[in-house]
Amino acid sequence: MPSPPKSRARPRASRARAPGGAGSAGYSGKPLIDKLGVRPEMAVAVIGLDDQGRFLAELRERVGRAPAASVRGADLVVMRVDSERELARLAKLEAAIRRNGAIWVVWPKGQPHIKEDMVRGAALRHGLVDVKVCAFSAELSALKLVIPLARR
């Protein structure tokens, strides 16, 4: 009698929560600034985001300066939205960032008026694609949007 097929599923990694430091959210324990892919040479613009978990201080420390005053030519834009209507701004942001840049859209978790599928749908309507999602903080989620390779 043949033995049953072996499962190809990998063992699940532990999802223990990281200590609640200012720079980490979720269970990965990776600092937020690293999750967002911020490198020292980047021009980063921040829109509508107060100092969630010391994010702005960590950003200044990583890039060596305050967030960019303009999104024009930015490598990375971090934009908070609180309603689906605010997502219309994605078209202008897409035209302003560097072609290989990214837009992180940040929104409140668990709100019926703004959800991940709304952010993703707006991104697609404005010619952007989502490539990563992360917990920005205990209260906020974030979705990374980029210009598709074929249009860069």
N, C-alpha and C positions, 0 to 999 in steps of 0.2 A: 504494500500500500504506500503510495507516494506521500511525502510529508507536505503539509500545507505551505503555500508560498510565504516567504518572509516579507514582512512589512518593510517598505522603503522609507517610511517616515523617520525623520531624524528625531532624536530626543529633544524635547522642548527646553530651551534655555530658561534659567531661572528669571523671573520677572519681579524680583524683589525691588521695592522702591528704594531709590537712592536717598541719602540724607537730604533734607529739605534746604539745600543751600540756595543762595540767591541766583546762582548761575545755572541751575539745572532744573529740569521739569520732567515729569514722567519717570519711567523706570530705568532708563538706560544709564543714568549717572553721568552721561556726557555733558559737559558744559554747553549751555544754550548757544553761546557765541560760536562754538565748534559745530553744533548741529546745523546752524544756519550757513556754515561755510565761509565765515568772515576771515579774510586774510589781511595781514598788515598793509599791503599796498592798495587795498580796495577803496574806492569812493563809495560810501554808503549813505543813502538818504533815508530818513525816517519820517513817516507821515502819520499824524494822529495818535501817537503812542506816548503815553506818559512813561515814567521810569519803572516799568514792570520788573520787579526783582533785580533792580540795579542794572538792567540791560544797557541803558545808555552809558553808564559809567564803564561797563565792561567793553562796550563798543569803542568808546574814546581811548581806552587803554590799549586795545588791540590795533586800531588803525592810527593811533597817535594824534588824533584831532577830533573835533566835534563832527557830528554827522553833516554831510553835505547840505548846503542851503538849497540846492536845486537838484531835481532828478535828471536833468539833462546830462548825459554822459555817465551816469552812475553805473557802477558795476552791480550794485545790489540796492534794492528798495525794499524797506520793511513798512508795510502799510496796514494800519488797523481799520477795520470796517465794522460797523454796528448794524448795517441794514443792507439788503440786497441792492437798493438804489445806488449806494456808494460804489458798487462794483463797476459802474459805467466808466469810472475813471481809468480802468485798465487799458482802454484804447490809447489814451494819451501817454500813459506810463510806458506802454510797449513801444511807442514811437520815440520816447525820450531816452530810454536806457541803452547801454552798449548792446550790440547785437548778441554777444555771448553772455549778457548779464542775466539777472534773475529778479523776480518780484516775489517777496514773501507776503502773502495776505494773511493777516492775523484777525481772528474773530472770537467772540465769547463762546465758550462751550455751553452746550445744553440749551440753547435759545431757539425757539421755534421759528423766529423771524429771520435767522441767518444760520445756515448749515453748510457743511462741507460740499454737498451736492450742488448747492446754489453757487458757491465760489467756483467750483469746477465747471459748471455750465456756463457761467459768465466768462471764464477764461477761454473756453472753446469758442464762444461767440466772438471774442476779440482776437482770435488767432493765436492763443497761447496754449501750452500744454502743461499739465501738472506732472512733476517728477518726484516729489517727496512731500510727506506730511510729518508733522512733529507736534509735540506738546510744547507750546511757547512758555506756558506757566500752568499753575494749577487751574486757572480760570480761562486761559486762552489756548486755542489751537492755531496752527499755522500750516499753510499749503504753499509750496514753492512752485512758481510758474516760470516757464522759459519760452523763448521764441523757438519754434521747431527748427531743427537743423536745416531743412530744405529752404527756409526763408532767411537764414543768417547771412 
